[in-house]
């Protein structure tokens, strides 16, 4: 194996986005300010490595506020956003809370609220049960938002003729699949109101475009990220749709397919917005132990977006 040469096309940008950096910083700064433990509702971002490293410094992850034994401790809401009922519940419990919702998810929340106030019925394009979708739907009373997951849902969707409709989307969807759903929606409802600015976020867009740019040249493509990370799973799909015959997610329990790599000249690597760069480095080091590796980074755009943490933590 050791004589086998493999070229790695390293997709860039990849890994942490500004929303993830901010959410992790919020947990670290909260522990510094309030001491440990600090509760976090849901995985702060969908990555086991990140969650484990925050647990090690005093974060306790829970799914619902009821689970918190000591309600004198603060609680942080994850980057995916929460339904409106959750901060209200924290207030009822007299708990201090810090909201780590990504500002780009909050933007979608405000959009949905504005549409609702203007008398629109809202269609949310997204994945059922994803926490971001639960959070967005929970910004408005039940029945104000309908979820559409694919073009079949559009076909089957029926609307009261007198209603105006508008749509918003989850921030981490596949750009191409979403465009097809939007096309189908516009065909069925020509008057449908589109968001003022695209809801799929800059980080999702850049990571997918970068993968698309190199996938066709790769015999295999690897995306570092967790199984419950929507944007990581989408990158695997994008690599395959863009012409790579074999793309796979490398998560905490994955085995590296060394035998299959023996048949590869060029492979691609990227990582989801919640995956730290150390996971990419570890993966490449494991490949270096077996093969002669050449790395070429292919960057399509420089990212310089930074989101500030809430001022009360500074
Ligand atoms: S992927 Fe996009 S929406 Fe999600 S945290 Fe990152 S910047 Fe925010």
Boltz pocket constraint, residues with backbone or C-beta under 6 A from the ligand:
constraints:
  - pocket:
      binder: B
      contacts: [[A, 17], [A, 18], [A, 19], [A, 20], [A, 79], [A, 102], [A, 103], [A, 104], [A, 105], [A, 171], [A, 172], [A, 201], [A, 202], [A, 203], [A, 204], [A, 231], [A, 273]]
      max_distance: 6.0
